[in-house]
Each structure stands twice: as structure tokens, then as C-alpha cells.
Amino acid sequence: MAHLNRQLLKERLSPEPEGLSQERYYIGFGDVPPDALKRYGIESAQSLITDVGLDVTLSEKHVYNLTSQQYLEIHSAGQQGAFVTVPPHATISVLTNERIRLGEKLGGLVASKVRMVSYGYSHISTTIDPGWDGQLVLTFTNTLPRGQNLTIGHKIATIVLFESVSAIPYKGEQPEVSAEKVNKIWTRYAQEATIASRLRRRRNIYLAFSALIILLSLAVQYLDIETIQAYEKTITIAGGVGSAIGGALAIISLYLYLKDSRRI
């Protein structure tokens, strides 16, 4: 496959996504308002072309903390735009502002930007298949032991495009990548993680009660004979109730453990 340089990228850039030829590509911005693009410093699709590829920027529509399994809060910085604070050692999933559509002779590699790496972000590289159409979901890890701000609209990666000798039709159904769909997927993951966490806490509580009952039962065995004779009836009742509760809690704990394991 041959790499496309700046001149070829300019020549292959299509003004419209429809009727795209096999050798051309398209960059759009979906529901990003024009004033936001201006604030991000994006004048046009051509302004994203570099010597080696195409820059893509961070969208505010999806910045998800994979480590804590929750969305990061978007903070306003007035006229300077907005930003998110990435916690130390956190891995985040983000969405690009740009929608990319490739012809069947073009494929891409998502490469790290030196500035992001110098900030301490480790990027998990990926590829873009010929025929792809949609926004990109990328993953970054803050390797530093402190939190740091990441500006919305910041250039986070570069797409390096390559041209194939022959067309490579996209295999399978074309995925519909959008902020709404990505948010729906990660919201479901977050809900499942919350349920699993609750089950784990509940299971641990039941296990603790079960252990307490067992300890109390063992303690009764070490009481002296006179104490046992004086409180024989009470101890018998307590022992029976304790055994019943302990058995019930053990069964519940086992049930929750198996259910929790299946969900996770």
C-alpha cells in the first residue's frame, strides 16, 4: 500500500460523502456547531491535513472513564472552550468530532501525536478499514500519577492514509458510529458495572454475617458446664436460630456469588 502525502490528501478530499469514488475520502463534522469548530481552531476539513495524514480532535459528546466506569464531567472555561480532568492512571474512551468516510481503495492507521505523548497520554493505536464511514472511538491512558486537563477540540491523534492497488469492499454491516449510539453502549456497561458492584457488596455482607454466626456457635462450645446448664434453653434456641440463619445466609451468598459471576 502507498502512503498519501499532503498533496495527494488535498487532491483526494471529497466535498460530499455521497458518490464517493474508491480513491477518495471525506471528512465531516456531524452535529458540531460552526462556532464550536471556530473555537477549536478548525477552519475547514483541509485545515486538518498534515504532511503525513489527517488530525482528529476530541469531542465533548463522549469522554468515558473506563477505569471508574463513568463519564467525565465537562468543565467550562469561558471563551477558551471546555475541558475534562483525566484522573491519574485512568484509561478513557473518547469520540472524535470528525466523521471519516473512506473509499474502498483507502485504509488508515490511527497514530499518536507527539504532544499527547509528551503530556503523558499513552494511545492504543488502531486501524481503519477501507469503506469505513463514521466517527472514531479512541482510547488513551493518563500514565502520570496526577490528574490533568484535556481540552475539548484538542488534536488527539493523526490518521495516516494508505492506498491499495485494488478495491477492498467493507466486510459485514457498516457500523453506525455516533455520539448517541456510543453513549448508549457505555451507559449500559456502566449500569451493569453498578449492579455487579452492588451484588458484590451484598454478597460480602452476607458472608460476614455467616462468619459471625459460625464464630458465635464455636464460642458456645467453650462455655463452662454451669453456664450451659443455667442457660440451656436459651442457648439451645439461640443455637437453632443461629444455625438456621447461618444456613440461609450461606445459601443466599452462594446464589449471589454465582449470579454475580455470570454477570461479570
Backbone as CSV, one residue per row, in Angstrom:
resi,resn,N_x,N_y,N_z,CA_x,CA_y,CA_z,C_x,C_y,C_z
1,MET,0.838,-1.188,0.000,0.000,0.000,0.000,0.878,1.245,0.000
2,ALA,0.459,2.267,-0.731,1.226,3.502,-0.840,0.651,4.556,0.104
3,HIS,1.558,5.288,0.773,1.144,6.338,1.695,0.744,7.592,0.932
4,LEU,-0.316,8.266,1.402,-0.765,9.505,0.772,-0.128,10.693,1.473
5,ASN,0.614,11.528,0.724,1.206,12.726,1.301,0.228,13.891,1.253
6,ARG,0.683,15.064,1.707,-0.211,16.221,1.805,-0.874,16.558,0.469
7,GLN,-0.105,16.555,-0.614,-0.654,16.923,-1.913,-1.725,15.932,-2.350
8,LEU,-1.438,14.643,-2.199,-2.423,13.626,-2.577,-3.657,13.705,-1.700
9,LEU,-3.463,14.001,-0.394,-4.598,14.115,0.517,-5.512,15.257,0.089
10,LYS,-4.919,16.377,-0.320,-5.733,17.508,-0.779,-6.502,17.156,-2.047
11,GLU,-5.830,16.423,-2.942,-6.483,16.059,-4.202,-7.596,15.042,-3.998
12,ARG,-7.431,14.162,-3.005,-8.412,13.086,-2.803,-9.584,13.499,-1.892
13,LEU,-9.480,14.649,-1.212,-10.530,15.081,-0.301,-11.813,15.387,-1.066
14,SER,-12.911,14.730,-0.688,-14.187,14.905,-1.377,-15.056,15.917,-0.624
15,PRO,-15.727,16.832,-1.340,-16.599,17.810,-0.686,-17.902,17.197,-0.173
16,GLU,-18.273,16.038,-0.706,-19.528,15.392,-0.320,-19.293,13.907,-0.042
17,PRO,-20.018,13.350,0.941,-19.843,11.918,1.246,-20.515,11.004,0.239
18,GLU,-21.560,11.510,-0.416,-22.290,10.667,-1.360,-21.537,10.547,-2.679
19,GLY,-21.639,9.389,-3.297,-20.986,9.173,-4.579,-19.479,9.183,-4.478
20,LEU,-18.957,8.747,-3.343,-17.509,8.753,-3.121,-16.847,7.691,-3.996
21,SER,-15.803,8.079,-4.722,-15.085,7.106,-5.555,-14.163,6.271,-4.680
22,GLN,-13.621,5.205,-5.244,-12.786,4.278,-4.485,-11.497,4.909,-3.990
23,GLU,-11.019,5.959,-4.674,-9.731,6.554,-4.334,-9.848,7.799,-3.464
24,ARG,-11.084,8.208,-3.122,-11.259,9.468,-2.399,-11.767,9.223,-0.980
25,TYR,-11.743,10.292,-0.176,-12.215,10.217,1.202,-12.964,11.502,1.548
26,TYR,-13.673,11.460,2.667,-14.490,12.604,3.085,-14.315,12.847,4.584
27,ILE,-14.282,14.128,4.988,-14.263,14.497,6.403,-15.449,15.416,6.672
28,GLY,-16.288,15.042,7.645,-17.404,15.885,8.049,-17.390,16.075,9.558
29,PHE,-18.285,16.904,10.065,-18.280,17.218,11.485,-19.616,16.954,12.171
30,GLY,-20.546,16.317,11.476,-21.798,15.903,12.109,-22.535,17.042,12.763
31,ASP,-22.818,16.885,14.072,-23.632,17.865,14.787,-22.788,18.895,15.543
32,VAL,-21.507,19.028,15.164,-20.659,20.032,15.822,-21.018,21.411,15.264
33,PRO,-21.465,22.362,16.116,-21.850,23.683,15.624,-20.662,24.455,15.035
34,PRO,-20.920,25.323,14.060,-19.837,26.095,13.423,-19.039,26.934,14.420
35,ASP,-19.716,27.507,15.435,-18.985,28.321,16.406,-18.030,27.467,17.234
36,ALA,-18.404,26.198,17.479,-17.517,25.296,18.215,-16.286,24.972,17.369
37,LEU,-16.502,24.743,16.067,-15.369,24.458,15.178,-14.397,25.635,15.162
38,LYS,-14.940,26.845,15.143,-14.100,28.034,15.144,-13.314,28.129,16.447
39,ARG,-13.987,27.779,17.553,-13.322,27.816,18.856,-12.216,26.766,18.932
40,TYR,-12.426,25.644,18.263,-11.415,24.594,18.240,-10.256,24.929,17.303
41,GLY,-10.419,25.970,16.498,-9.375,26.322,15.539,-9.471,25.558,14.247
42,ILE,-10.659,24.973,13.976,-10.869,24.210,12.739,-11.585,25.115,11.734
43,GLU,-10.868,25.537,10.707,-11.452,26.409,9.695,-12.199,25.613,8.634
44,SER,-11.661,24.444,8.288,-12.271,23.590,7.272,-11.665,22.199,7.393
45,ALA,-12.190,21.285,6.592,-11.635,19.928,6.589,-10.183,19.947,6.125
46,GLN,-9.859,20.852,5.197,-8.491,20.926,4.686,-7.503,21.376,5.759
47,SER,-7.987,22.114,6.763,-7.083,22.584,7.814,-6.605,21.435,8.703
48,LEU,-7.244,20.268,8.588,-6.847,19.101,9.371,-5.768,18.274,8.677
49,ILE,-5.485,18.583,7.401,-4.485,17.838,6.636,-3.086,18.240,7.094
50,THR,-2.265,17.225,7.390,-0.869,17.460,7.760,0.043,16.851,6.694
51,ASP,1.338,16.901,6.932,2.282,16.326,5.962,2.142,14.813,5.843
52,VAL,1.660,14.173,6.915,1.589,12.705,6.909,0.170,12.152,6.963
53,GLY,-0.834,12.990,7.238,-2.189,12.450,7.350,-3.215,13.485,7.742
54,LEU,-4.177,13.062,8.554,-5.292,13.915,8.967,-5.367,13.952,10.493
55,ASP,-5.440,15.136,11.066,-5.611,15.264,12.512,-7.075,15.098,12.882
56,VAL,-7.344,14.485,14.041,-8.705,14.371,14.565,-8.723,14.980,15.958
57,THR,-9.893,15.508,16.360,-9.999,16.273,17.600,-10.982,15.643,18.580
58,LEU,-10.847,16.028,19.846,-11.656,15.477,20.932,-13.052,16.082,20.956
59,SER,-14.073,15.225,20.997,-15.466,15.664,21.081,-15.934,15.664,22.526
60,GLU,-16.829,16.580,22.842,-17.408,16.622,24.188,-18.569,15.649,24.345
61,LYS,-18.954,14.992,23.258,-20.115,14.107,23.279,-19.855,12.793,24.003
62,HIS,-18.579,12.405,24.102,-18.280,11.118,24.730,-16.855,11.122,25.257
63,VAL,-16.713,11.269,26.594,-15.417,11.119,27.263,-15.683,10.231,28.478
64,TYR,-15.388,8.951,28.338,-15.793,7.942,29.317,-14.570,7.360,30.026
65,ASN,-14.614,7.353,31.354,-13.527,6.802,32.160,-13.726,5.292,32.282
66,LEU,-12.907,4.527,31.577,-13.028,3.070,31.611,-12.603,2.503,32.959
67,THR,-11.751,3.225,33.687,-11.259,2.746,34.972,-12.342,2.802,36.040
68,SER,-13.018,3.949,36.147,-14.088,4.102,37.143,-15.461,3.796,36.574
69,GLN,-15.522,3.598,35.239,-16.764,3.273,34.528,-17.830,4.341,34.741
70,GLN,-17.449,5.574,34.454,-18.382,6.684,34.492,-17.892,7.795,33.564
71,TYR,-18.828,8.671,33.135,-18.460,9.758,32.238,-17.738,10.860,33.002
72,LEU,-16.764,11.471,32.344,-16.058,12.590,32.950,-16.887,13.865,32.780
73,GLU,-16.845,14.710,33.785,-17.597,15.961,33.745,-16.918,16.955,32.811
74,ILE,-17.740,17.634,32.001,-17.229,18.663,31.102,-17.227,19.993,31.852
75,HIS,-16.051,20.613,31.986,-15.925,21.887,32.678,-15.831,23.018,31.657
76,SER,-16.515,24.114,31.932,-16.480,25.263,31.027,-15.299,26.157,31.369
77,ALA,-14.645,26.655,30.325,-13.517,27.563,30.523,-13.794,28.898,29.843
78,GLY,-15.064,29.273,29.788,-15.445,30.543,29.185,-15.204,30.562,27.693
79,GLN,-14.622,31.655,27.221,-14.356,31.787,25.786,-13.288,30.820,25.301
80,GLN,-12.522,30.278,26.229,-11.464,29.343,25.841,-11.992,27.934,25.594
81,GLY,-13.307,27.748,25.748,-13.899,26.445,25.455,-14.186,25.639,26.698
82,ALA,-13.933,24.344,26.631,-14.235,23.439,27.728,-13.128,22.404,27.855
83,PHE,-13.128,21.693,28.989,-12.097,20.685,29.207,-12.621,19.615,30.152
84,VAL,-11.934,18.491,30.187,-12.211,17.428,31.146,-10.934,17.191,31.951
85,THR,-11.094,16.728,33.180,-9.943,16.388,34.014,-9.803,14.870,34.045
86,VAL,-8.702,14.374,33.495,-8.457,12.932,33.438,-7.714,12.513,34.713
87,PRO,-8.303,11.620,35.527,-7.667,11.200,36.782,-6.332,10.492,36.534
88,PRO,-5.480,10.420,37.561,-4.196,9.721,37.398,-4.386,8.247,37.061
89,HIS,-3.594,7.764,36.113,-3.572,6.359,35.699,-4.923,5.874,35.147
90,ALA,-5.787,6.799,34.743,-7.104,6.420,34.214,-7.027,6.189,32.712
91,THR,-7.796,5.226,32.232,-7.931,4.972,30.801,-9.288,5.499,30.346
92,ILE,-9.293,6.326,29.313,-10.532,6.942,28.857,-10.843,6.535,27.416
93,SER,-12.128,6.455,27.128,-12.618,6.216,25.768,-13.226,7.529,25.281
94,VAL,-12.808,7.980,24.100,-13.271,9.271,23.596,-13.783,9.126,22.163
95,LEU,-14.551,10.120,21.748,-15.106,10.173,20.398,-14.502,11.368,19.677
96,THR,-14.268,11.228,18.379,-13.740,12.352,17.598,-14.883,13.231,17.092
97,ASN,-14.575,14.513,16.897,-15.553,15.409,16.268,-15.762,15.044,14.811
98,GLU,-14.723,14.495,14.199,-14.734,14.260,12.758,-15.391,12.935,12.379
99,ARG,-16.197,13.000,11.346,-16.718,11.783,10.715,-15.860,11.509,9.489
100,ILE,-15.316,10.304,9.410,-14.418,9.926,8.308,-15.118,8.897,7.420
101,ARG,-15.057,9.135,6.118,-15.558,8.136,5.169,-14.465,7.867,4.149
102,LEU,-14.120,6.584,4.004,-13.032,6.200,3.105,-13.563,5.437,1.895
103,GLY,-12.911,5.647,0.752,-13.207,4.849,-0.424,-12.665,3.439,-0.241
104,GLU,-13.038,2.550,-1.141,-12.670,1.141,-0.995,-11.201,0.862,-1.312
105,LYS,-10.468,1.875,-1.767,-9.035,1.703,-2.000,-8.192,2.387,-0.922
106,LEU,-8.850,2.962,0.072,-8.131,3.691,1.114,-8.324,3.029,2.473
107,GLY,-7.225,2.862,3.199,-7.273,2.369,4.573,-6.458,3.310,5.446
108,GLY,-6.625,3.205,6.755,-5.938,4.147,7.625,-5.345,3.516,8.870
109,LEU,-4.369,4.223,9.432,-3.749,3.854,10.704,-3.852,5.063,11.624
110,VAL,-4.399,4.859,12.820,-4.517,5.948,13.789,-3.251,5.978,14.631
111,ALA,-2.458,7.041,14.474,-1.161,7.151,15.142,-1.193,8.216,16.239
112,SER,-0.289,8.073,17.205,-0.193,9.026,18.313,0.375,10.361,17.837
113,LYS,0.008,11.428,18.549,0.618,12.733,18.333,1.662,12.957,19.428
114,VAL,2.792,13.517,19.047,3.896,13.710,19.989,3.454,14.561,21.180
115,ARG,2.614,15.569,20.926,2.184,16.442,22.022,1.396,15.666,23.066
116,MET,0.516,14.768,22.612,-0.254,13.956,23.562,0.665,13.034,24.355
117,VAL,1.644,12.446,23.689,2.586,11.557,24.368,3.414,12.333,25.389
118,SER,3.819,13.559,25.029,4.614,14.385,25.945,3.812,14.804,27.164
119,TYR,2.477,14.824,27.050,1.620,15.131,28.186,1.451,13.919,29.108
120,GLY,1.931,12.762,28.656,1.816,11.567,29.487,0.684,10.644,29.085
121,TYR,0.098,10.852,27.898,-1.002,10.009,27.441,-0.479,8.880,26.554
122,SER,-0.831,7.675,26.897,-0.480,6.509,26.093,-1.678,6.163,25.218
123,HIS,-1.450,6.107,23.910,-2.542,5.874,22.956,-2.491,4.456,22.420
124,ILE,-3.632,3.802,22.400,-3.731,2.459,21.833,-4.070,2.598,20.347
125,SER,-3.094,2.348,19.488,-3.284,2.537,18.052,-4.281,1.524,17.491
126,THR,-4.925,1.914,16.397,-5.875,1.029,15.736,-5.847,1.311,14.242
127,THR,-6.607,0.560,13.487,-6.658,0.740,12.036,-8.068,1.105,11.600
128,ILE,-8.172,1.653,10.390,-9.467,1.980,9.787,-9.571,1.221,8.479
129,ASP,-10.597,0.417,8.345,-10.752,-0.402,7.142,-11.231,0.428,5.954
130,PRO,-10.865,0.023,4.737,-11.418,0.665,3.549,-12.949,0.594,3.573
131,GLY,-13.600,1.678,3.170,-15.052,1.719,3.171,-15.654,2.183,4.487
132,TRP,-14.820,2.480,5.494,-15.334,2.919,6.790,-16.085,4.243,6.644
133,ASP,-17.156,4.414,7.416,-17.922,5.662,7.424,-18.433,5.911,8.838
134,GLY,-17.877,6.893,9.524,-18.350,7.212,10.870,-17.298,7.951,11.677
135,GLN,-17.696,8.358,12.885,-16.740,8.942,13.812,-15.858,7.834,14.383
136,LEU,-14.786,8.225,15.067,-13.845,7.254,15.607,-13.909,7.239,17.128
137,VAL,-13.852,6.050,17.703,-13.752,5.880,19.152,-12.311,5.484,19.460
138,LEU,-11.614,6.328,20.222,-10.207,6.099,20.539,-10.018,5.942,22.046
139,THR,-8.904,5.341,22.439,-8.624,5.076,23.856,-7.260,5.638,24.234
140,PHE,-7.221,6.328,25.390,-5.987,6.904,25.902,-5.851,6.582,27.392
141,THR,-4.611,6.483,27.859,-4.343,6.266,29.275,-3.449,7.381,29.799
142,ASN,-3.872,7.998,30.903,-3.051,9.000,31.577,-2.027,8.251,32.434
143,THR,-0.791,8.214,31.998,0.237,7.436,32.692,0.821,8.153,33.907
144,LEU,0.459,9.419,34.094,1.037,10.199,35.192,0.328,9.908,36.518
145,PRO,1.020,10.110,37.653,0.409,9.890,38.974,-0.439,11.066,39.443
146,ARG,-0.804,11.938,38.526,-1.648,13.088,38.868,-2.677,13.298,37.761
147,GLY,-3.798,13.931,38.121,-4.804,14.248,37.127,-4.353,15.422,36.267
148,GLN,-4.863,15.485,35.049,-4.523,16.606,34.174,-5.683,16.911,33.242
149,ASN,-5.754,18.165,32.832,-6.850,18.626,31.993,-6.592,18.326,30.523
150,LEU,-7.674,17.994,29.817,-7.603,17.749,28.378,-8.689,18.600,27.721
151,THR,-8.270,19.477,26.835,-9.185,20.447,26.239,-10.064,19.811,25.168
152,ILE,-11.345,20.137,25.210,-12.264,19.695,24.155,-11.852,20.371,22.851
153,GLY,-11.783,19.607,21.772,-11.337,20.137,20.492,-9.851,20.008,20.280
154,HIS,-9.154,19.465,21.286,-7.698,19.270,21.178,-7.400,18.197,20.125
155,LYS,-6.336,18.391,19.354,-5.924,17.387,18.370,-5.295,16.214,19.110
156,ILE,-5.952,15.066,19.033,-5.552,13.933,19.873,-4.850,12.809,19.105
157,ALA,-5.002,12.766,17.799,-4.371,11.688,17.023,-4.289,12.093,15.556
158,THR,-3.506,11.339,14.808,-3.357,11.571,13.367,-3.707,10.289,12.616
159,ILE,-4.515,10.440,11.574,-4.855,9.302,10.721,-3.920,9.309,9.521
160,VAL,-3.163,8.235,9.370,-2.274,8.088,8.215,-2.995,7.208,7.194
161,LEU,-3.255,7.753,6.006,-3.998,7.030,4.979,-3.062,6.342,3.990
162,PHE,-3.462,5.148,3.574,-2.710,4.367,2.590,-3.657,3.960,1.458
163,GLU,-3.113,3.875,0.258,-3.912,3.478,-0.900,-3.553,2.067,-1.331
164,SER,-4.586,1.258,-1.549,-4.399,-0.107,-2.005,-4.420,-0.152,-3.530
165,VAL,-3.758,-1.150,-4.092,-3.739,-1.311,-5.549,-5.133,-1.641,-6.064
166,SER,-5.857,-2.469,-5.316,-7.204,-2.861,-5.729,-8.210,-2.501,-4.643
167,ALA,-9.467,-2.451,-5.003,-10.530,-2.110,-4.051,-10.724,-3.238,-3.042
168,ILE,-11.025,-2.866,-1.792,-11.289,-3.836,-0.735,-12.667,-3.521,-0.155
169,PRO,-13.708,-4.203,-0.617,-15.059,-3.926,-0.119,-15.144,-4.136,1.392
170,TYR,-15.905,-3.247,2.051,-16.072,-3.363,3.504,-16.857,-4.626,3.825
171,LYS,-16.327,-5.449,4.726,-16.980,-6.711,5.085,-17.953,-6.497,6.241
172,GLY,-19.119,-7.119,6.118,-20.106,-7.010,7.186,-20.918,-5.739,7.050
173,GLU,-21.784,-5.503,8.038,-22.638,-4.324,8.032,-21.840,-3.093,8.443
174,GLN,-22.155,-1.974,7.816,-21.483,-0.729,8.157,-21.959,-0.259,9.527
175,PRO,-21.052,-0.129,10.510,-21.477,0.294,11.838,-21.907,1.751,11.851
176,GLU,-22.938,2.045,12.614,-23.402,3.420,12.750,-22.765,4.017,14.002
177,VAL,-21.616,4.653,13.822,-20.902,5.238,14.952,-21.338,6.686,15.120
178,SER,-21.969,6.979,16.234,-22.403,8.328,16.551,-22.305,8.519,18.049
179,ALA,-22.341,9.783,18.484,-22.250,10.069,19.919,-23.394,9.403,20.676
180,GLU,-24.595,9.445,20.096,-25.769,8.869,20.765,-25.615,7.363,20.955
181,LYS,-25.164,6.665,19.903,-25.032,5.211,19.990,-23.907,4.816,20.934
182,VAL,-22.763,5.507,20.852,-21.637,5.190,21.732,-22.008,5.428,23.183
183,ASN,-22.686,6.557,23.459,-23.100,6.851,24.832,-24.071,5.810,25.361
184,LYS,-24.946,5.322,24.493,-25.919,4.305,24.908,-25.205,3.011,25.294
185,ILE,-24.190,2.636,24.512,-23.438,1.409,24.801,-22.707,1.523,26.129
186,TRP,-21.985,2.639,26.324,-21.199,2.783,27.545,-22.072,3.020,28.766
187,THR,-23.245,3.632,28.578,-24.185,3.785,29.698,-24.670,2.423,30.164
188,ARG,-24.930,1.515,29.217,-25.342,0.165,29.584,-24.225,-0.550,30.341
189,TYR,-22.977,-0.397,29.862,-21.844,-1.000,30.566,-21.733,-0.463,31.991
190,ALA,-21.933,0.857,32.140,-21.834,1.471,33.464,-22.928,0.951,34.394
191,GLN,-24.149,0.783,33.864,-25.242,0.250,34.665,-24.961,-1.183,35.104
192,GLU,-24.428,-1.987,34.179,-24.090,-3.368,34.526,-22.989,-3.417,35.579
193,ALA,-22.018,-2.512,35.457,-20.938,-2.469,36.447,-21.467,-2.066,37.816
194,THR,-22.432,-1.143,37.845,-23.024,-0.708,39.112,-23.783,-1.843,39.774
195,ILE,-24.548,-2.587,38.975,-25.297,-3.723,39.503,-24.346,-4.773,40.064
196,ALA,-23.271,-5.058,39.308,-22.291,-6.046,39.763,-21.629,-5.610,41.063
197,SER,-21.349,-4.301,41.187,-20.733,-3.783,42.409,-21.671,-3.927,43.599
198,ARG,-22.959,-3.658,43.393,-23.946,-3.815,44.469,-24.056,-5.273,44.898
199,LEU,-24.039,-6.166,43.927,-24.123,-7.590,44.252,-22.903,-8.042,45.048
200,ARG,-21.742,-7.528,44.668,-20.535,-7.889,45.408,-20.598,-7.402,46.853
201,ARG,-21.058,-6.156,47.048,-21.169,-5.623,48.405,-22.170,-6.417,49.223
202,ARG,-23.326,-6.756,48.607,-24.358,-7.518,49.309,-23.852,-8.913,49.668
203,ARG,-23.128,-9.508,48.710,-22.578,-10.835,48.963,-21.589,-10.810,50.126
204,ASN,-20.746,-9.780,50.163,-19.763,-9.669,51.238,-20.419,-9.482,52.602
205,ILE,-21.533,-8.731,52.622,-22.266,-8.546,53.881,-22.818,-9.877,54.381
206,TYR,-23.423,-10.644,53.483,-23.971,-11.953,53.861,-22.868,-12.896,54.339
207,LEU,-21.733,-12.850,53.648,-20.619,-13.695,54.069,-20.117,-13.301,55.458
208,ALA,-20.089,-12.007,55.741,-19.652,-11.533,57.057,-20.609,-12.000,58.150
209,PHE,-21.914,-11.913,57.881,-22.910,-12.389,58.858,-22.767,-13.890,59.082
210,SER,-22.539,-14.610,57.977,-22.381,-16.060,58.099,-21.175,-16.395,58.981
211,ALA,-20.076,-15.690,58.766,-18.879,-15.921,59.578,-19.133,-15.593,61.038
212,LEU,-19.915,-14.534,61.300,-20.230,-14.144,62.675,-21.046,-15.224,63.372
213,ILE,-22.021,-15.771,62.680,-22.848,-16.826,63.260,-21.997,-18.049,63.594
214,ILE,-21.100,-18.389,62.690,-20.225,-19.543,62.917,-19.332,-19.312,64.138
215,LEU,-18.797,-18.104,64.277,-17.949,-17.779,65.420,-18.719,-17.855,66.730
216,LEU,-19.957,-17.363,66.720,-20.790,-17.430,67.922,-21.093,-18.879,68.299
217,SER,-21.348,-19.695,67.289,-21.625,-21.110,67.537,-20.405,-21.799,68.156
218,LEU,-19.209,-21.475,67.662,-17.991,-22.046,68.213,-17.729,-21.553,69.636
219,ALA,-18.087,-20.276,69.901,-17.869,-19.715,71.231,-18.713,-20.420,72.282
220,VAL,-19.920,-20.831,71.889,-20.818,-21.517,72.830,-20.192,-22.818,73.321
221,GLN,-19.420,-23.490,72.471,-18.828,-24.773,72.843,-17.806,-24.644,73.973
222,TYR,-17.277,-23.440,74.167,-16.241,-23.240,75.181,-16.796,-22.668,76.503
223,LEU,-18.124,-22.562,76.611,-18.727,-22.119,77.866,-18.615,-23.217,78.913
224,ASP,-18.495,-22.839,80.180,-18.393,-23.849,81.237,-19.735,-24.541,81.442
225,ILE,-19.718,-25.707,82.110,-20.904,-26.542,82.272,-22.006,-25.806,83.021
226,GLU,-21.660,-25.080,84.097,-22.675,-24.399,84.895,-23.408,-23.345,84.074
227,THR,-22.663,-22.601,83.260,-23.297,-21.580,82.413,-24.227,-22.224,81.396
228,ILE,-23.772,-23.361,80.839,-24.615,-24.048,79.841,-25.888,-24.557,80.496
229,GLN,-25.771,-25.144,81.735,-26.957,-25.655,82.428,-27.912,-24.525,82.798
230,ALA,-27.371,-23.377,83.210,-28.226,-22.258,83.626,-28.987,-21.656,82.441
231,TYR,-28.340,-21.643,81.297,-28.994,-21.020,80.130,-29.209,-22.042,79.012
232,GLU,-29.472,-23.302,79.421,-29.586,-24.385,78.439,-30.655,-24.100,77.394
233,LYS,-31.829,-23.693,77.863,-32.930,-23.471,76.924,-32.623,-22.311,75.986
234,THR,-32.083,-21.218,76.543,-31.774,-20.041,75.722,-30.698,-20.363,74.693
235,ILE,-29.665,-21.106,75.177,-28.572,-21.459,74.271,-29.061,-22.383,73.169
236,THR,-29.947,-23.312,73.530,-30.489,-24.241,72.525,-31.268,-23.493,71.453
237,ILE,-32.123,-22.559,71.901,-32.918,-21.772,70.952,-32.006,-20.900,70.079
238,ALA,-31.048,-20.239,70.751,-30.133,-19.362,70.009,-29.308,-20.154,68.999
239,GLY,-28.879,-21.352,69.445,-28.098,-22.182,68.531,-28.904,-22.600,67.321
240,GLY,-30.165,-22.967,67.559,-31.022,-23.367,66.440,-31.284,-22.223,65.489
241,VAL,-31.599,-21.051,66.070,-31.853,-19.876,65.232,-30.583,-19.487,64.469
242,GLY,-29.456,-19.512,65.176,-28.179,-19.161,64.528,-27.842,-20.099,63.391
243,SER,-28.068,-21.383,63.605,-27.780,-22.356,62.550,-28.675,-22.128,61.340
244,ALA,-29.965,-21.836,61.621,-30.903,-21.587,60.521,-30.499,-20.345,59.738
245,ILE,-30.160,-19.259,60.490,-29.752,-18.018,59.820,-28.456,-18.230,59.040
246,GLY,-27.514,-18.924,59.677,-26.243,-19.183,59.004,-26.419,-19.990,57.735
247,GLY,-27.275,-21.008,57.792,-27.536,-21.815,56.594,-28.190,-21.006,55.495
248,ALA,-29.183,-20.174,55.904,-29.883,-19.343,54.920,-28.925,-18.348,54.265
249,LEU,-28.099,-17.702,55.095,-27.150,-16.730,54.561,-26.118,-17.400,53.652
250,ALA,-25.718,-18.601,54.010,-24.759,-19.324,53.173,-25.351,-19.625,51.799
251,ILE,-26.623,-20.038,51.788,-27.295,-20.323,50.512,-27.449,-19.058,49.692
252,ILE,-27.863,-17.941,50.344,-28.021,-16.665,49.641,-26.682,-16.190,49.091
253,SER,-25.638,-16.328,49.888,-24.306,-15.903,49.458,-23.847,-16.694,48.230
254,LEU,-24.092,-18.004,48.239,-23.718,-18.841,47.112,-24.497,-18.444,45.865
255,TYR,-25.803,-18.179,46.046,-26.648,-17.768,44.921,-26.144,-16.456,44.321
256,LEU,-25.867,-15.456,45.181,-25.389,-14.172,44.699,-24.017,-14.290,44.049
257,TYR,-23.187,-15.158,44.597,-21.860,-15.356,44.018,-21.966,-15.892,42.587
258,LEU,-22.820,-16.918,42.407,-22.979,-17.496,41.079,-23.627,-16.497,40.108
259,LYS,-24.603,-15.744,40.597,-25.276,-14.756,39.755,-24.323,-13.643,39.386
260,ASP,-23.539,-13.198,40.382,-22.550,-12.135,40.145,-21.507,-12.584,39.139
261,SER,-21.067,-13.817,39.246,-20.030,-14.331,38.338,-20.534,-14.365,36.908
262,ARG,-21.797,-14.720,36.718,-22.358,-14.759,35.362,-22.461,-13.368,34.771
263,ARG,-22.824,-12.377,35.581,-22.978,-11.015,35.075,-21.648,-10.392,34.711
264,ILE,-20.602,-10.736,35.489,-19.289,-10.146,35.266,-18.539,-10.922,34.183
